[in-house]
Amino acid sequence: MALTFHLVDVFGTAPFSGNPVAVVSGAEGLSTEQMQRITRWFNLSETTFLLPPGDEAADYRVRIFTLERELPFAGHPTLGTCHVWLETEGSEHRPDVVVQECGAGLVTLWRGEEGLAFAAPPLMRYEPPSADELAEALAFLGLDAAEVLDASWVDNGPGWLALRLPSADSVLALEPPRSWPRRIDVGVVGPHPQGAGVDFEVRALFTDHLGAILEDPATGSLNASIGQWFYDSGVVEGAYTARQGTRLGRDAAIAVTRDAEGRVWVGGSTRTHVSGELSL
């Protein structure tokens, strides 16, 4: 069986500066086990498998895998998969709106002059953390409670617990441990000073299937849920830009806005850097 694949850089401000995702097309004959094995072989944070839609309202269906599990939704894989679909199967697709089917349901994407953006899906868990949950996150990050302005579960699939710090510098100064005994998915955000060119610094820290701590260079799902949280709580009102990946030597820019209907949109650049065949 020969499959096609594309390696797409998402959210980068220049080539090879964002978060790569592998998008495998023609995956109808693959089992879940095969998809997971291919994902681990690519060894990227996520690999997606492009499939025909099951819902007539969708343009395509996608299954999204990390190194250890399948996710109902993830942000940069959504933009990267839509990018590949538009370049290949959807090349004749003229309208600006694309509808993706995934484990979280139908996700709407908008194709504009500055790139693709997706409408943030509903949050699956959206509430303050318990005292024990917050204490674990503080211990993981090496913070005191007084250093955190606010915290909330903002889970739209991957499982994010977000903490708001007083500044971008305090976000960048964090030195997480190399491993953690339990699964943890923590997002941290803090504002840049006026005139910095970007509004917030974001870091996404999580355990892999072996318990090692990884940092994601650009995370659409986390930025989408932080956007929903920030708009709801009045931290922001208009459009803003978040930077991510700084400590990894990347330069990712994530554009976040809310439309007149209250939907939060997350967008950024997408670039295909590698295409080829994947033989089984």
C-alpha positions as CSV (number, residue, x, y, z in Angstrom):
1,M,0.0,0.0,0.0
2,A,1.4,3.4,-1.0
3,L,0.3,6.5,0.8
4,T,1.2,10.1,0.2
5,F,2.4,12.4,3.0
6,H,3.2,16.0,3.5
7,L,5.2,17.7,6.2
8,V,3.6,21.1,6.9
9,D,5.0,23.9,9.1
10,V,2.2,25.6,10.9
11,F,2.2,29.1,12.6
12,G,5.8,29.8,11.6
13,T,6.8,33.4,10.8
14,A,9.4,32.1,8.4
15,P,10.2,28.7,6.9
16,F,11.0,26.0,9.5
17,S,10.1,28.3,12.4
18,G,6.7,26.9,13.5
19,N,5.3,23.5,14.5
20,P,5.5,20.7,11.9
21,V,2.8,18.1,11.4
22,A,2.8,15.1,9.2
23,V,-0.4,14.7,7.1
24,V,-1.0,11.2,5.6
25,S,-3.5,11.1,2.7
26,G,-5.3,8.0,1.3
27,A,-5.4,6.4,4.7
28,E,-8.8,4.7,4.4
29,G,-7.2,1.2,4.6
30,L,-5.2,1.8,7.7
31,S,-6.1,0.4,11.1
32,T,-5.9,2.5,14.3
33,E,-2.8,0.4,15.3
34,Q,-1.1,1.2,11.9
35,M,-1.9,4.9,12.3
36,Q,-0.4,4.9,15.8
37,R,2.7,3.1,14.6
38,I,3.2,5.5,11.7
39,T,2.8,8.4,14.2
40,R,5.5,7.1,16.5
41,W,7.8,6.6,13.5
42,F,7.4,10.2,12.4
43,N,8.1,11.1,16.0
44,L,6.4,14.5,15.7
45,S,4.0,15.9,18.3
46,E,1.1,14.9,16.0
47,T,0.4,13.1,12.8
48,T,-2.9,13.3,11.0
49,F,-4.7,10.9,8.6
50,L,-6.9,12.5,5.9
51,L,-10.1,10.5,5.2
52,P,-13.3,10.9,3.3
53,P,-16.0,12.6,5.4
54,G,-18.7,10.6,7.2
55,D,-20.9,13.7,7.7
56,E,-22.3,15.2,4.5
57,A,-21.8,18.7,5.9
58,A,-18.0,18.1,6.1
59,D,-15.4,18.5,3.3
60,Y,-13.1,15.8,4.8
61,R,-12.5,13.8,8.0
62,V,-9.3,13.7,10.0
63,R,-7.9,11.4,12.7
64,I,-5.3,13.1,14.9
65,F,-2.6,11.1,16.8
66,T,0.1,12.0,19.3
67,L,2.9,9.6,20.1
68,E,0.6,7.9,22.7
69,R,-3.0,8.4,21.8
70,E,-5.7,9.7,19.4
71,L,-7.0,13.2,20.1
72,P,-10.5,14.4,19.3
73,F,-9.1,17.8,18.3
74,A,-5.8,19.6,18.0
75,G,-5.1,23.1,16.5
76,H,-2.0,23.0,14.4
77,P,-2.9,19.6,13.0
78,T,-6.3,21.1,12.0
79,L,-4.6,23.9,10.0
80,G,-2.0,21.6,8.5
81,T,-4.5,19.0,7.4
82,C,-6.8,21.7,5.9
83,H,-3.8,23.1,4.1
84,V,-2.9,19.7,2.5
85,W,-6.6,19.0,1.6
86,L,-6.8,22.4,-0.2
87,E,-3.6,21.7,-2.1
88,T,-4.6,18.2,-3.2
89,E,-8.2,16.9,-3.0
90,G,-9.8,20.3,-2.4
91,S,-7.8,22.2,-5.1
92,E,-11.1,23.0,-6.9
93,H,-12.7,24.2,-3.7
94,R,-13.4,27.9,-4.2
95,P,-15.4,29.1,-1.2
96,D,-13.6,30.6,1.7
97,V,-15.1,28.2,4.3
98,V,-14.0,24.6,4.8
99,V,-15.6,22.2,7.3
100,Q,-13.5,19.5,9.0
101,E,-14.9,16.4,10.6
102,C,-12.9,15.1,13.6
103,G,-13.5,13.5,17.0
104,A,-14.7,16.8,18.4
105,G,-17.4,17.1,15.7
106,L,-17.4,19.6,12.9
107,V,-14.8,22.4,12.9
108,T,-15.2,25.4,10.6
109,L,-12.1,26.9,9.0
110,W,-11.8,30.2,7.2
111,R,-9.4,30.7,4.3
112,G,-8.3,34.4,4.1
113,E,-5.4,36.4,2.5
114,E,-3.2,35.9,5.6
115,G,-3.7,32.1,5.9
116,L,-6.1,29.7,7.5
117,A,-8.0,30.0,10.8
118,F,-10.2,27.7,12.6
119,A,-13.2,28.4,14.9
120,A,-12.4,27.2,18.4
121,P,-14.5,24.1,19.3
122,P,-16.5,24.1,22.5
123,L,-14.6,23.5,25.7
124,M,-15.0,20.0,27.2
125,R,-13.9,21.2,30.6
126,Y,-13.9,24.8,31.6
127,E,-13.7,25.5,35.4
128,P,-11.1,26.5,38.0
129,P,-8.8,23.7,39.1
130,S,-9.2,22.1,42.5
131,A,-6.7,23.1,45.2
132,D,-4.8,19.8,44.6
133,E,-4.8,20.2,40.9
134,L,-3.4,23.8,41.2
135,A,-0.9,22.7,43.8
136,E,0.5,20.0,41.4
137,A,0.7,22.5,38.5
138,L,2.6,25.0,40.8
139,A,5.0,22.3,41.9
140,F,5.6,21.2,38.3
141,L,6.4,24.8,37.3
142,G,8.3,25.8,40.4
143,L,5.9,28.6,41.2
144,D,4.3,30.0,44.3
145,A,0.6,30.7,44.3
146,A,1.2,34.4,44.6
147,E,3.0,34.4,41.2
148,V,-0.2,33.2,39.4
149,L,-2.9,35.7,38.5
150,D,-5.5,33.2,37.5
151,A,-5.9,29.5,36.5
152,S,-8.5,27.5,34.7
153,W,-9.1,24.2,33.0
154,V,-9.5,25.1,29.3
155,D,-9.7,21.6,27.8
156,N,-10.9,21.3,24.2
157,G,-9.5,17.8,23.6
158,P,-5.8,17.6,24.7
159,G,-6.6,18.4,28.4
160,W,-5.1,21.8,29.0
161,L,-4.8,23.5,32.4
162,A,-3.8,27.1,31.8
163,L,-2.1,29.5,34.2
164,R,-1.9,33.3,33.7
165,L,1.4,34.9,34.9
166,P,2.1,38.6,35.2
167,S,4.6,38.9,32.3
168,A,6.1,37.2,29.3
169,D,9.4,37.3,31.0
170,S,8.0,35.2,33.9
171,V,6.7,32.7,31.3
172,L,10.0,32.5,29.6
173,A,11.9,32.1,32.9
174,L,10.2,28.8,33.7
175,E,12.4,25.7,34.0
176,P,10.2,22.7,34.1
177,P,11.5,19.3,35.2
178,R,12.7,16.7,32.7
179,S,10.0,14.2,33.7
180,W,6.9,13.9,35.8
181,P,5.3,10.8,37.5
182,R,1.8,11.5,36.2
183,R,0.3,12.8,33.0
184,I,0.3,16.6,32.9
185,D,-0.8,19.1,30.3
186,V,-0.1,22.7,31.3
187,G,-0.3,25.9,29.4
188,V,1.3,29.1,30.7
189,V,0.7,32.6,29.3
190,G,1.8,36.1,30.2
191,P,1.7,39.6,28.5
192,H,4.5,41.3,26.6
193,P,5.0,45.0,27.2
194,Q,3.3,47.5,24.8
195,G,5.3,48.0,21.7
196,A,6.8,44.4,21.7
197,G,5.1,43.5,18.4
198,V,3.2,40.6,20.0
199,D,0.8,40.6,22.9
200,F,1.3,37.4,24.8
201,E,4.0,34.7,25.3
202,V,2.6,31.2,25.5
203,R,4.3,27.9,26.5
204,A,2.7,24.4,26.3
205,L,4.3,21.7,28.5
206,F,3.2,18.1,28.7
207,T,4.3,14.5,29.3
208,D,4.8,12.1,26.5
209,H,3.9,8.4,26.7
210,L,7.2,7.7,28.7
211,G,6.7,10.4,31.2
212,A,9.3,12.8,29.7
213,I,8.4,16.5,29.6
214,L,8.0,18.0,26.2
215,E,7.4,21.6,25.1
216,D,5.3,22.3,22.0
217,P,6.6,25.0,19.7
218,A,3.1,26.2,18.6
219,T,-0.2,25.0,19.9
220,G,-3.5,25.9,18.3
221,S,-5.7,24.1,20.7
222,L,-4.2,25.8,23.8
223,N,-4.3,29.2,22.1
224,A,-7.9,28.7,21.1
225,S,-8.9,27.8,24.7
226,I,-6.9,30.6,26.2
227,G,-8.6,32.9,23.8
228,Q,-12.0,31.7,24.9
229,W,-11.0,32.1,28.6
230,F,-9.5,35.6,28.0
231,Y,-12.5,37.0,26.2
232,D,-14.9,35.5,28.7
233,S,-13.0,36.9,31.7
234,G,-12.3,40.3,30.1
235,V,-8.5,40.0,29.9
236,V,-8.7,41.0,26.3
237,E,-11.4,42.6,24.1
238,G,-10.0,42.9,20.5
239,A,-7.8,40.8,18.3
240,Y,-4.3,39.8,19.6
241,T,-1.2,37.9,18.7
242,A,0.5,35.3,20.8
243,R,4.2,34.2,20.4
244,Q,5.3,30.6,21.1
245,G,8.3,28.5,20.8
246,T,10.8,31.1,21.9
247,R,12.7,28.8,24.3
248,L,12.9,26.2,21.6
249,G,14.5,28.5,19.0
250,R,11.3,28.8,17.1
251,D,9.3,31.9,16.1
252,A,5.6,31.0,15.9
253,A,2.9,33.6,15.7
254,I,-0.7,32.7,16.5
255,A,-3.5,35.2,15.6
256,V,-6.6,35.1,17.9
257,T,-9.8,37.1,17.4
258,R,-13.4,37.0,18.2
259,D,-16.2,37.7,15.7
260,A,-19.5,39.5,16.2
261,E,-21.2,36.2,17.0
262,G,-18.8,35.5,19.8
263,R,-16.8,32.8,18.0
264,V,-13.1,32.7,18.7
265,W,-10.8,32.2,15.7
266,V,-7.2,31.0,15.7
267,G,-5.1,31.4,12.6
268,G,-1.6,31.5,11.2
269,S,0.7,30.5,8.4
270,T,0.9,27.0,6.8
271,R,3.8,25.9,4.5
272,T,4.4,22.5,2.9
273,H,8.2,21.7,3.2
274,V,8.3,18.0,2.3
275,S,6.0,15.7,0.2
276,G,6.4,12.1,-0.8
277,E,5.2,8.6,-0.7
278,L,4.9,6.4,2.4
279,S,5.2,2.7,1.7
280,L,3.9,-0.1,4.0
